[in-house]
């Protein structure tokens, strides 16, 4: 884990990333569905080497270990998370498993791995692009790199929920007490999030209470721009990639996989704004403008959380512009954003809400990439 997360987790002796695995078969089905979207055949992990960054408390590692990689190494900087991961993986005695207690940027090995996995640990860092690039160095030629992303579009619903906390509650003191303050409100919202598999308090600690004002997001275009020379996009979850070219035409040094991925992304990124709907393709210009507005919303949230009270008015103007931009294509989403804006402008925490609680973005996306032979 990087220093950004470790400071918060270690200081408060928490690892707020647990998953509901009471029904282990259901949990494994979720993970298999993710693998399918990313183009990873579970059987192909067997006998291969895997390096995972940020396993948290190890809930998701159980599936990877069950696929019997020949070598499975994990890296995390939070002692509590490392201890819990080691305990969970102890049942896989027939797999060579090693869990390293280390910050990501300090981890070193001469080994290059068939698959490098970085889930839920690059966005919300102070320098995610540097970590993205550093971790990529451990991927073997022809190997895979899987990581998760988040941007201002997919995370806008969480941004406004963080600002709800900022507007009406204190952001200091014991983190568990902070979480307790907003639990009745967030619990109401989270009941509308289908597939929610994390404890409510864990989600609140990680997404609402954790200080993020000096952190950055990491978008899919950011990843592609940073890794373009050494990696090709392979798969995604949700799956947005479309390429109708005949495979026999895809030859040469630059086969255009990343350009195609960006085209597909910018004509479909409205879908990141609201997980309840599947929107029709739109123009790249529309998508790029939406991306810009989403990025600005994150920047404004960070400035507000640094104490710049004057930014609230800028934020409300931005949200009005964003609503106008998406209203024709996503009227229900626009209505939810306007209600959230009314709540933040002049409301009370107990204001009756009819649209905001039901609205959630597709907060986290996944990309799989293949390292080129260069």
ABEGO torsion letter per residue (X at the ends): XBAAAAAAAAAAGBBBABBBAABAAAAAAAAAAAAAAAGBBAAAABGBBBBBBGAEAGAAAAAAAAAGBABBBBBBABAAAAAAAAAAAAABAABBBBBBBBBAAABBBABBBABBBBBGAABGBABAAAAAAAAAAABBBGBBBBBBBBBAAAAAAAAAAAAAAAAABBABEBAAAAAAAAAAAAAAAAAABBGBABBAAAAAAAAAABBAAABBBBBAAAAAAAAAAABBBABBOBBABBBABBAAABBEABAGAAAAAAAAAAAAAAAAABAABBBBBBBAAAAAAAAAAAAAAAAAAAAAAAGBAAAAAAAAAAAAAAAAAAAAABAAAAAAAAAAAAAAAABBAABBBAAAAABBBBABBBBBBBBBAX
